[in-house]
Amino acid sequence: MINTVMLVRHIHRPDAITAASVIQARLEDLGIRVIAEQDTRHPEQNTRHLEQDSKHPDFVLAMGGDGTILSAAESARKWDVPLLGVNLGHMGFLAEDIGPDLEEVARRIAAEHYRIEKRMTLDVVVHFPDGTSTRDWAWNETAIIHADVAHPVHLALAVDGQDVSTYGADGIILATPTGSTAYAFSAGGPVVWPDTEAIVVTPLAAHGLFTRPLVVGPSTRLDVVILEENWEEPEMWSDGTRCMVLPAGSVVSTTVGARPVKLVRLDDTTFSTRLVERFNLPVRGWRSAQRMQKR
Protein backbone atom coordinates (compact mmCIF):
# COMPACT_ATOMS: atom_id res chain seq x y z
CA MET A 1 0.00 0.00 0.00
CA ILE A 2 1.30 3.45 -0.95
CA ASN A 3 1.09 5.78 2.05
CA THR A 4 4.01 8.17 1.45
CA VAL A 5 5.52 9.41 -1.80
CA MET A 6 8.84 11.20 -2.05
CA LEU A 7 8.62 13.81 -4.81
CA VAL A 8 11.88 14.91 -6.47
CA ARG A 9 11.76 17.80 -8.93
CA HIS A 10 14.26 19.65 -11.11
CA ILE A 11 14.55 22.99 -9.33
CA HIS A 12 15.74 24.94 -12.38
CA ARG A 13 12.79 24.01 -14.59
CA PRO A 14 9.54 25.95 -14.11
CA ASP A 15 7.56 23.19 -15.84
CA ALA A 16 8.90 20.63 -13.36
CA ILE A 17 7.99 22.83 -10.40
CA THR A 18 4.48 23.42 -11.77
CA ALA A 19 3.91 19.75 -12.59
CA ALA A 20 5.21 18.72 -9.17
CA SER A 21 2.75 21.07 -7.45
CA VAL A 22 -0.15 19.65 -9.47
CA ILE A 23 0.66 16.00 -8.81
CA GLN A 24 1.42 16.67 -5.15
CA ALA A 25 -2.07 18.12 -4.73
CA ARG A 26 -3.64 15.15 -6.53
CA LEU A 27 -1.76 12.63 -4.40
CA GLU A 28 -2.76 14.42 -1.21
CA ASP A 29 -6.38 14.42 -2.38
CA LEU A 30 -6.07 10.63 -2.57
CA GLY A 31 -4.86 10.47 1.02
CA ILE A 32 -1.18 10.01 0.24
CA ARG A 33 1.43 11.90 2.23
CA VAL A 34 4.00 13.67 0.04
CA ILE A 35 7.57 14.48 1.00
CA ALA A 36 8.74 17.30 -1.27
CA GLU A 37 12.44 16.99 -2.04
CA GLN A 38 14.74 18.90 -4.39
CA ASP A 39 17.03 17.30 -6.96
CA THR A 40 19.89 15.98 -4.80
CA ARG A 41 22.43 17.06 -7.38
CA HIS A 42 21.95 20.49 -5.74
CA PRO A 43 22.01 19.60 -2.02
CA GLU A 44 22.79 23.14 -0.95
CA GLN A 45 19.34 24.17 -2.22
CA ASN A 46 17.38 21.39 -0.51
CA THR A 47 14.68 22.73 1.76
CA ARG A 48 13.53 19.53 3.40
CA HIS A 49 15.44 16.31 3.96
CA LEU A 50 14.01 12.84 4.09
CA GLU A 51 16.00 12.04 7.24
CA GLN A 52 13.88 14.56 9.15
CA ASP A 53 10.82 12.33 8.64
CA SER A 54 10.11 9.40 10.91
CA LYS A 55 8.99 7.11 8.08
CA HIS A 56 10.65 6.35 4.79
CA PRO A 57 8.59 6.65 1.58
CA ASP A 58 6.80 3.79 -0.13
CA PHE A 59 7.38 5.29 -3.57
CA VAL A 60 9.70 7.84 -5.23
CA LEU A 61 8.41 10.11 -8.01
CA ALA A 62 10.86 12.19 -10.09
CA MET A 63 9.76 15.14 -12.23
CA GLY A 64 12.29 16.06 -14.91
CA GLY A 65 14.61 14.26 -17.28
CA ASP A 66 16.89 11.26 -16.84
CA GLY A 67 19.32 13.32 -14.74
CA THR A 68 16.64 14.02 -12.14
CA ILE A 69 15.67 10.36 -12.14
CA LEU A 70 19.28 9.32 -11.53
CA SER A 71 19.33 11.70 -8.59
CA ALA A 72 16.06 10.31 -7.21
CA ALA A 73 17.39 6.77 -7.58
CA GLU A 74 19.69 7.41 -4.60
CA SER A 75 16.68 7.40 -2.29
CA ALA A 76 14.69 4.74 -4.16
CA ARG A 77 17.57 2.29 -3.96
CA LYS A 78 18.34 3.17 -0.36
CA TRP A 79 14.77 2.44 0.73
CA ASP A 80 14.24 -0.35 -1.84
CA VAL A 81 11.02 1.24 -3.15
CA PRO A 82 9.63 1.79 -6.68
CA LEU A 83 10.82 4.78 -8.72
CA LEU A 84 8.76 6.53 -11.40
CA GLY A 85 10.16 9.25 -13.63
CA VAL A 86 7.86 11.67 -15.43
CA ASN A 87 9.58 12.93 -18.54
CA LEU A 88 9.91 16.70 -18.78
CA GLY A 89 13.22 16.51 -20.63
CA HIS A 90 14.14 16.22 -24.29
CA MET A 91 15.21 12.59 -24.67
CA GLY A 92 15.48 9.82 -22.15
CA PHE A 93 15.09 6.11 -21.61
CA LEU A 94 14.21 6.14 -17.91
CA ALA A 95 11.28 8.56 -17.74
CA GLU A 96 7.71 7.91 -18.82
CA ASP A 97 6.05 10.20 -21.38
CA ILE A 98 2.67 10.81 -19.79
CA GLY A 99 1.61 14.07 -21.44
CA PRO A 100 -0.64 16.37 -19.41
CA ASP A 101 -2.53 13.63 -17.53
CA LEU A 102 -0.94 14.00 -14.09
CA GLU A 103 -4.20 13.10 -12.39
CA GLU A 104 -4.09 9.68 -14.03
CA VAL A 105 -0.50 9.23 -12.83
CA ALA A 106 -1.57 10.00 -9.27
CA ARG A 107 -4.42 7.49 -9.51
CA ARG A 108 -2.11 4.81 -10.90
CA ILE A 109 0.34 5.35 -8.06
CA ALA A 110 -2.40 5.20 -5.42
CA ALA A 111 -3.85 2.00 -6.92
CA GLU A 112 -0.37 0.50 -7.51
CA HIS A 113 -1.45 0.03 -11.11
CA TYR A 114 1.95 -0.25 -12.77
CA ARG A 115 4.67 -2.76 -13.52
CA ILE A 116 8.22 -2.79 -12.18
CA GLU A 117 11.42 -3.41 -14.10
CA LYS A 118 14.30 -4.42 -11.83
CA ARG A 119 17.27 -2.57 -13.30
CA MET A 120 20.78 -3.80 -12.61
CA THR A 121 23.22 -1.60 -10.71
CA LEU A 122 26.96 -1.66 -10.01
CA ASP A 123 28.66 -2.09 -6.65
CA VAL A 124 32.01 -0.32 -6.57
CA VAL A 125 34.81 -0.68 -4.01
CA VAL A 126 37.83 1.62 -4.26
CA HIS A 127 40.99 0.29 -2.60
CA PHE A 128 43.48 3.09 -1.93
CA PRO A 129 47.26 2.54 -1.74
CA ASP A 130 47.32 3.44 1.97
CA GLY A 131 45.23 0.35 2.73
CA THR A 132 41.90 2.13 3.19
CA SER A 133 38.84 1.56 1.02
CA THR A 134 35.46 3.10 0.29
CA ARG A 135 32.26 1.91 -1.34
CA ASP A 136 30.05 3.45 -4.00
CA TRP A 137 27.40 2.36 -6.48
CA ALA A 138 26.09 3.37 -9.89
CA TRP A 139 22.95 2.85 -11.91
CA ASN A 140 24.21 4.11 -15.27
CA GLU A 141 27.97 3.97 -15.07
CA THR A 142 31.19 4.49 -13.21
CA ALA A 143 33.66 6.49 -15.30
CA ILE A 144 37.36 6.96 -14.57
CA ILE A 145 38.60 9.97 -16.50
CA HIS A 146 41.69 12.15 -16.70
CA ALA A 147 41.76 15.37 -14.71
CA ASP A 148 44.44 16.86 -16.96
CA VAL A 149 43.08 17.31 -20.48
CA ALA A 150 46.60 17.59 -21.91
CA HIS A 151 47.61 14.09 -20.80
CA PRO A 152 45.96 10.66 -20.89
CA VAL A 153 45.18 8.58 -17.85
CA HIS A 154 47.22 5.40 -17.60
CA LEU A 155 45.39 2.38 -16.24
CA ALA A 156 45.23 -1.39 -16.39
CA LEU A 157 42.17 -3.61 -16.61
CA ALA A 158 41.84 -7.07 -15.04
CA VAL A 159 38.87 -9.40 -15.41
CA ASP A 160 38.39 -11.87 -12.56
CA GLY A 161 42.02 -11.38 -11.57
CA GLN A 162 43.41 -11.87 -15.07
CA ASP A 163 45.19 -8.85 -16.59
CA VAL A 164 43.52 -8.08 -19.90
CA SER A 165 44.83 -4.73 -21.17
CA THR A 166 46.71 -1.56 -20.32
CA TYR A 167 45.49 1.77 -21.65
CA GLY A 168 46.67 5.28 -22.16
CA ALA A 169 43.29 6.92 -22.64
CA ASP A 170 40.93 9.75 -21.81
CA GLY A 171 39.42 7.26 -19.39
CA ILE A 172 37.30 4.14 -19.15
CA ILE A 173 33.55 3.62 -18.58
CA LEU A 174 32.02 0.68 -16.74
CA ALA A 175 28.32 0.72 -17.54
CA THR A 176 25.18 -1.23 -16.77
CA PRO A 177 22.74 -2.19 -19.55
CA THR A 178 20.66 0.81 -18.45
CA GLY A 179 23.73 3.03 -18.83
CA SER A 180 24.66 1.56 -22.21
CA THR A 181 22.48 4.22 -23.91
CA ALA A 182 24.12 7.09 -21.97
CA TYR A 183 27.80 8.06 -21.66
CA ALA A 184 29.02 4.66 -22.86
CA PHE A 185 26.90 4.92 -26.01
CA SER A 186 28.40 8.32 -26.82
CA ALA A 187 31.85 6.77 -26.43
CA GLY A 188 31.10 4.06 -28.98
CA GLY A 189 29.90 1.29 -26.68
CA PRO A 190 27.16 -1.18 -27.64
CA VAL A 191 23.50 -0.89 -26.73
CA VAL A 192 22.57 -3.65 -24.28
CA TRP A 193 18.92 -4.46 -23.58
CA PRO A 194 18.09 -3.58 -19.95
CA ASP A 195 16.84 -7.05 -19.00
CA THR A 196 20.36 -8.37 -19.65
CA GLU A 197 22.74 -8.78 -16.72
CA ALA A 198 26.16 -7.66 -17.94
CA ILE A 199 28.77 -4.94 -17.50
CA VAL A 200 29.89 -2.93 -20.53
CA VAL A 201 33.54 -1.81 -20.55
CA THR A 202 34.21 1.11 -22.91
CA PRO A 203 37.67 2.74 -23.14
CA LEU A 204 37.66 6.44 -24.01
CA ALA A 205 39.91 7.39 -26.95
CA ALA A 206 42.37 4.73 -25.85
CA HIS A 207 45.82 3.90 -27.18
CA GLY A 208 46.74 0.25 -26.81
CA LEU A 209 46.81 -3.14 -28.47
CA PHE A 210 43.32 -4.04 -27.31
CA THR A 211 40.96 -1.10 -26.93
CA ARG A 212 37.61 -2.45 -28.10
CA PRO A 213 34.55 -2.32 -25.84
CA LEU A 214 33.93 -5.47 -23.82
CA VAL A 215 30.75 -7.03 -22.43
CA VAL A 216 31.27 -9.29 -19.41
CA GLY A 217 28.90 -11.52 -17.48
CA PRO A 218 27.07 -10.90 -14.20
CA SER A 219 29.49 -12.92 -12.04
CA THR A 220 32.54 -11.01 -13.26
CA ARG A 221 34.73 -8.75 -11.13
CA LEU A 222 36.41 -5.91 -12.97
CA ASP A 223 39.53 -4.30 -11.48
CA VAL A 224 40.82 -1.01 -12.87
CA VAL A 225 44.30 -0.17 -11.56
CA ILE A 226 45.56 3.43 -11.62
CA LEU A 227 49.17 3.26 -12.80
CA GLU A 228 52.10 5.30 -11.53
CA GLU A 229 52.86 7.24 -14.72
CA ASN A 230 49.88 9.61 -14.57
CA TRP A 231 50.66 13.32 -14.60
CA GLU A 232 47.60 14.11 -12.51
CA GLU A 233 45.40 11.95 -10.31
CA PRO A 234 42.36 10.82 -12.34
CA GLU A 235 38.79 11.14 -11.12
CA MET A 236 36.07 8.55 -10.73
CA TRP A 237 32.54 9.74 -11.44
CA SER A 238 29.48 7.67 -10.55
CA ASP A 239 26.40 8.51 -12.61
CA GLY A 240 27.95 11.91 -13.30
CA THR A 241 27.05 13.13 -9.80
CA ARG A 242 29.60 11.78 -7.31
CA CYS A 243 33.32 12.38 -7.80
CA MET A 244 36.33 10.75 -6.16
CA VAL A 245 40.05 11.41 -6.78
CA LEU A 246 42.13 8.29 -7.40
CA PRO A 247 45.83 8.40 -6.44
CA ALA A 248 48.33 6.14 -8.20
CA GLY A 249 48.04 2.56 -7.00
CA SER A 250 44.30 2.74 -6.40
CA VAL A 251 42.22 -0.22 -7.54
CA VAL A 252 38.57 0.21 -8.53
CA SER A 253 36.74 -3.12 -8.17
CA THR A 254 33.32 -3.32 -9.82
CA THR A 255 30.70 -6.06 -9.73
CA VAL A 256 27.00 -6.39 -10.44
CA GLY A 257 25.10 -4.62 -7.67
CA ALA A 258 23.39 -6.56 -4.92
CA ARG A 259 20.35 -4.27 -5.00
CA PRO A 260 18.61 -3.22 -8.24
CA VAL A 261 16.61 -0.08 -8.90
CA LYS A 262 12.88 -0.79 -9.16
CA LEU A 263 11.91 1.30 -12.18
CA VAL A 264 8.18 1.84 -12.67
CA ARG A 265 6.56 1.52 -16.09
CA LEU A 266 3.00 2.68 -16.77
CA ASP A 267 2.56 0.85 -20.08
CA ASP A 268 3.94 -2.11 -22.02
CA THR A 269 6.17 -0.16 -24.41
CA THR A 270 9.19 -2.33 -25.23
CA PHE A 271 12.79 -1.18 -25.03
CA SER A 272 13.10 -1.74 -28.79
CA THR A 273 10.29 0.75 -29.38
CA ARG A 274 11.83 3.26 -26.97
CA LEU A 275 15.17 2.88 -28.75
CA VAL A 276 13.65 3.58 -32.16
CA GLU A 277 11.61 6.53 -30.90
CA ARG A 278 14.33 8.17 -28.78
CA PHE A 279 16.96 8.06 -31.52
CA ASN A 280 14.45 8.47 -34.35
CA LEU A 281 16.02 5.48 -36.09
CA PRO A 282 15.36 5.34 -39.84
CA VAL A 283 13.51 2.04 -39.87
CA ARG A 284 10.96 1.25 -42.53
CA GLY A 285 7.52 -0.28 -42.58
CA TRP A 286 6.05 -0.82 -39.13
CA ARG A 287 6.95 2.56 -37.66
CA SER A 288 5.42 4.55 -40.49
CA ALA A 289 2.34 2.29 -40.27
CA GLN A 290 2.08 2.97 -36.52
CA ARG A 291 2.26 6.70 -37.14
CA MET A 292 -0.54 6.47 -39.68
CA GLN A 293 -2.69 4.56 -37.19
CA LYS A 294 -2.21 7.27 -34.55
CA ARG A 295 -3.50 9.98 -36.87
N, C-alpha and C positions, 0 to 999 in steps of 0.2 A: 504493500500500500504506500502511495506517495503522500507523505505528510509535509515534507520540507523540500523546497527547490532552491538550490544555489544558482543565482543569475549572474553571469559574467558578461560584461558589455565592453565594447571598444570605446574608450572614453573620448577619442578624438573624432568620432563620427557621429554627427547629429542624428542620422537615420537610425543608428544603433541605439542611441539614447532614447529616441522617441519610441522605437519598437519595443525596447526593454520596458519602458513605462507602461505601454499598452498591455503587454503580455503579463507583466507583474500584476496589474489590476485584474486581469481575467483569471489568473491563477488564484488570487486572493478571494475573488468572488466564488470560486469553487471550493473554498475552505482550505487552501494550501498555503502554508507559511512560506514566505519568500525571503531569502537572505540576499540582499543586493551587494554584489562584489564587483570591483573594478578589474580590468585586465591586469593580471599579475606581472606582466612585463613592465608595468609602471608602478611598482610598489609604493613609491613615495607619494603617489596620488590616491592611494586606497583610503577610503573613508570608514570602512567597517570590515573587520577581519573575522573570518570564520571561527577562529579560536576563541573569540569572545562569546560564542554561543554554546550553550550546554549540550546541544544535540547536533550531530553531523547531519548533512542533507541526505535525502533518499535519491536525489536526482540532481544533475548539473546541466544547466542550459546556457549555451554560449551564443551571444548575438554579435555577429561580425563575420570575418573571413576565416580562413584556415589558421592564421596566426593567433587569433583570439581563441579558437578551439584548442590549439596546442597549449596555450596558457591555461585554459580551463581544465585540461586533462591532468594537470598537476593535482588538483583537488579530487577529480573523479577517480583517478587511480589510487590516491591515498585512501579514500573512503570506500573504494571498490563498489562504486555506484554507476548507473548508466549516464552517458554523456550525449546530449543532442546539440548539434550546431545548426543555427539558422543562418543561411547564407545571405550576407549583406555585402559580400566582396565581389570581385570581378570573376575569378576562376578558382575553383577549389574542388577537392575530391572528398573532403571530410564533412562539409556542411550540406544541409538539405535545402533545396530551393522550394520554398513554401508559398512564395508570392505574398499577397496581402492578408492571407487568412490566418492571423495570429490566434484568433478565438478557437479555431479548429485545433491548432497546435496545443493550446492550453487544455482543451477537452481530451485530446489524445494522451497527453501526459497524465492527467487525472485518472483516466480510465486504464492506463498502462496498455494502451492500444498501439503497440509498436513492436518491432523486432530488434534484436541486439546482435551485432557482429562483434565477436571477440577479436580485437586487433592485437597482434603480436607487438611486444616492446623489446627493448634491449636493457640488460643489466650490465653496468660498467663498473669495474674496479680499477682504480689508478694506484699503482704501486710506485712510490717515490724512492729515489736512491738512498734516502736517509733511513729507510726501513718502515716509514709510515705509509698509510694507505687511506683512500677515501672512496666512497661509493656514489654512483650517479645512475641515472637511467635516461632513456630516450624513447620517444614514440616514433619520430621520423628518422632521425639519424644522429650519430655522433661524428663530428668532423674534426680532424686534427689538421690545422692549417698553419702556414708560416706567419710570423708576426712582422717579419722584415720582407717587404715586397721585392727588394733587390736581390734576395738570396732564397734558394729553395730550402725546404725542410728535409733533413736526411733522417730516414726511418727504415726500420726493418719490419717485415710481416712474418709471423709464424702462425700456422694452422694446427691446432691440437699438438703444440710443442715442436712441430717440424718447421724449420725455417723454409720459407717459400720464395721471398724476394726482398731485395733492398732497393729503396727508391731515393732519388733526389727529385722532389716534386713540390708543387704548390701545397700539397697536403694529401689527405686520404679520407674518404667518407665510408663509414660503416652504417648501412641503412637497413631498415625493416622493409617488408613489402609495401606497407603504407607509405613509407618515405621514398620508395623507388620512383615516385612521380614528382618528387620535390627536388632538392638540391642535387641528389645523385643523378636524376634524369638530366638536369641541365649540364652535368659533367660527363654525359655520355654513357651512363649506366643503363641497364635494361629495365623495362617495366615488368614488375612481378605482381601477379594477382594477389590481392590482400588475404585470401584464404590459404595462401601458401605459407609454410613456416620455413624461413630461410633468412640468411643475412647476405646483403649485397655489399661487396667490397669494390669501391671505385676510386682508383688513384686520380689525383688532379694534376694534369699536365706533367706527367711523370717522365723522367729519364731512367731507363733501365732495360734489362734484357726481357723482362716479363712484366708488362704494365697494363695488361688487359683487365677489365672488370671480372670479378669472380662472384659466384653464387655458391654459398656453402650451406650445409644442412643444419637442422635445429639443434643437434647435439654438439655442434662444433664450438670450440673456444678459439677466439682470435686474439692474438697478442701483437700489439704494435709497440715497438721499442724505439725510443727517441735516442738517436745516435749522438756521439760526442762532437761531431764536426759541424754542428749548427752554429751559425753566427749569432742568432737570437733564439731565445727559448720559444718554441711554438705554443700555440693555444689549442685547447680542446673546447669545442662548442657543442652543447647538447640541445638539439632542436632550435638552434639559433638564439637561445635565451640565456643559457647558463655557460659561463666561460671559466676555464681553469688554465693556468700557466703550467707547462710541463718542462721541468729542467732535464738536462741530459741524463740518460740512465733510467728515466721513467718508463714504466711498462703499463700500457692501457689494455686491460683484459676485458673482452666483450663476449657475452653469451646471450642466448634468447632469454628474455625476461620471464621471471616467475609469475608476474601478475600482468594480464593483458588490460587494455583499455576497452571498456564496454561501450561501443559506439552505437548509438540509436539510429535506426532507419525507419522512416514513416511510410515507405512504399517498397515495392519489389524491384526497383530499377537495378539492373545488373552492373557490375563494374565495367564490363565491356561497353555498355551503353554510355556510362559516365565518361569513359575514356574517349569515345568517339565525339561526344558532345562537348567535353571540356576543351579538347584540342582541335575541334572542328575538322576531324580527319576526312579526307576526300574519298570516302567510300561511295560505292554506287549501289543503286537498287533499293534496298530495304529502307535506308534512311530517307531518301527522297519520297518513298511511298508513305512512310510514317508522317512526314511533314504534310503531305497532301491530305492525309486522314484527319489531321488536327485542324485543318482549315474549315 
